[in-house]
Amino acid sequence: MSSNKIVLAFDVYGTLFDTSSVINTVRKFVQDDQTAKSVVSSWRTFQLEYTWRLNSMGLYESFDEVTRKALINAFGAQGIKLENPQIEELMASYTDLTCFPDAIAAIKAISSKEGITALVFSNGTEKSVGKILDGSPLQQYSNILKRPLVVADSVRKFKPAPEIYQHLLKEADLEKTPEKCWVVSGNPFDVVGARKSGLNSVWVDRSGTGWIDQLGEPTKVIRSLEELSAIFTEA
């Protein structure tokens, strides 16, 4: 991959795909909608917390296994013990997430730009992330979202560990020019991790809350992925 190009590395969970879309499956196993929303929120919270704890302890489990354990924790916090078939159905919903509409528009816009290469950069496993992409509207842009996927399994570290960003730079052939690699993410920890490793970053602030994280700042902030293309009009 030419180091003369700008590389956009797209996060998956919470950036291209909506993790809260699992709520339709979660509703089948709880009594009311408020409980369903609480489970969905805590599932994601425990999922991320587990990755950070594993990083801190110098341990690694695949993101699929982390997601499974976080799922059991989230339901357990509501006093619900899941049976194996229920766990499998809920886990399947995590490989069938809804693609954000602005993600489709953004990848389409990038496809017409010269000098920009796009990659998928995720904590997820290659198998699960590949399944999400292949079953989504983004599949039609597989020539733009280049493979192989850049995933945590390759380095056995999760974001925001420096090792995973160094792995991204190696895959993008930008180890000597990290500023040409832009991580595009809706997750503040990912944005800050990229910046601390010398990459640029774009934070997708869909909720419009503004940047409040105190450990660093993104290079750019956008409200929608549809605004991404304008940042690189001179690329």
N, C-alpha and C positions, 0 to 999 in steps of 0.2 A: 504494500500500500504506500503510495507516494506521500512523503512528509510535506509536500507542497500543498496538500489539500487540508481543508478544515474537516475535522471529524466530529460529528455529533453523536454522543453516546447516550441513548435513551434508556432510562430506567423503565422497568415494566410495571411493578406493583404500585399503584397509586399515581402513576404518571401516564402510561399508555392505557392501562386497564384499571377499572374501578373495583377495588377489593370489597367494597360494601355491596356489590351485586350478588354476593352469596346469600343475602338476606332471604331471598325467595326459598332457598332450600332450608335455611335455618328455621324459618317460620313453621315448617312441618313438625318440628321437634320441641316447640315451646308453646306456652299457653296463650301468650298475647304479644302484640306488636312491640310494645316497649321492651319486653324481655328479649325479643329477637334483635332489636337494635343494640341492646346492651351486650349481647353475646357477640354480635358482629364486631363491635368496637373493641371489646376485650380480646377477641381472637387475634385481631391485628396487633393490639398492644402487646400481648404475651408473645406473639410471633417475633416481633422486633426485639423485645426485652431478652428473649432467649438467645437471639443471635449476638447481642452485645455481651451477654454473660458468657457465652461460649468463647467469644473473642478474648475477653478479659481473663478467662481461665486457661487460655491456650489450648482449648479443645475444639473439636469440629464434629458436627453432625449435618447431614444434608438438609437443605431447606425444606424438602418434602417431609423429613422426619420432624424437623422443628415445627412445621405447620401442623402436623398431626398432634404433636404434644401440646401445642398452644390451643388447638381445638378442644382437646379433652379438658384442659385447664379452664377454658372459657365456659364450657358447659358445667364443669364441676363447681365453678364459682356461683352458679345459679342452683346448685343442688341437684343437677341432672347427670346421671351416669349413662353414658352412651354404650350401646351394644356395637359389636364390630360391623355389622351391615350398615348401621346408621353412620358410623365413622367413615366408612368407605363412600357412602353417598355424599356426605358433606365434603370429603376430600376431593371427590370428582368435581364438585362445584367450583373448586379453586383452580381447575384447569379449563374452566368454561366461563371465565370472567367477561363482563361487558366491556367492550372497547369504548373509551371516551370518544365522542363525536369529533372533538377538536384534534384528537390524535390522527384520525383519518385525514382530515383536512391538512394538517401539518406535514405529514409524510408525502401527501400528494403535491404540496407546494414545493417541498424540498427536491422532489424528483425532477423538477424542471430547472434546477439551479446547477450551474457549473461549479466545480471546485469544492463540492461538499459531499462527503461520504457519511453514511449513517450506520451505526452499529447498535445492537441490543446489548445492554449492560445490566446484569441482574444478579441479585442474591440467589435466585432460583436455579434449579437444576436444568441442564440442557434439555432433558426429556420433557419436563413439565412446561418450561417456557416455550419450547418448540411446539408443544401441543396447543397451548393458548394461542400462539401466533397463527398456526396453521388452521385453526378453527374460527378465526376472526376475519373481519373485513381487511385487515392489514396484510393478509396472505397475498392479495393481489399486488402488493408492493415488495414482494420478497427479493426483487432485483435491487431495491433501494436499501432495505434493512439487511445488510450483508451478513452472511454466515461464514465461519462458525460464530455462535453466540459467545459473548464474553460473560462467563458465569463464575460464581464463587467456588464451585467444585474444583476448578482448575488450580486454585491456590489454597483451598481449604481455610479461607478467611472470609468474613462477611464485611460489608460496608459498615462503618467507615474506616476499616483497617487500611493502612497505607499500602499493604501488599496487593490489595485488589485493584487499586488505582494504578499501581506500577504495572500490574498484569495488563490492564487496559491499554496503557501506553505502549507496552511491548507489542500487543496484538495490532494496535493502530500504527505501529512503526513511527511513533512520535516520542521516543524516549529522550531525544535531544531537544525537542521542541514541544514540551508539554502544554504550552499555552495555546497550541493549535487544536487541542482536544477539549471539547466542551461537553460536560456532563449535563444532561437535561433531566431534571427530576422535580417531583412534587414533594420530596422528602427533605426537610432541612438538614438532617444528619448526613445525607448523601451529598448535598450541595456543599456543606462545610468540609466534609472529608475530601472532596475533589479539590477544593481551594487549598487546603493544607498540604496537598500532595503536588501542588504546582499547576493544576489544570484550571481551566475556566469553568464556570458553571452558570446555568440558567435555572432559576427557581420558578416553578409553575404555581402561582398563588391563586388557585381557582376560587377559594373562599373569600378572597379580598381582605384578609386580615392584616396584611402587611408583614414585613420581616421583623421578628421579635427575638430570634435566637441570639444569644449573647456570646457564642463561641466562634463566630465568623460571619461573613456576609457573602452572598452570591455576586457574581459579576454582573448579572442582569436579572431583573424580575419581570415576569409577564403574567397576565391574568388568564390567558388562554394559549394553548399551543399554536393556535392560528396566528399569533403574533410573532412566533419564532422566526419565520422566514424573513421578516423585515429587519431583524438584527444583522442578517448576513446578506444584505442587498448588494454589498460591494465585494462579496466573496467570489 
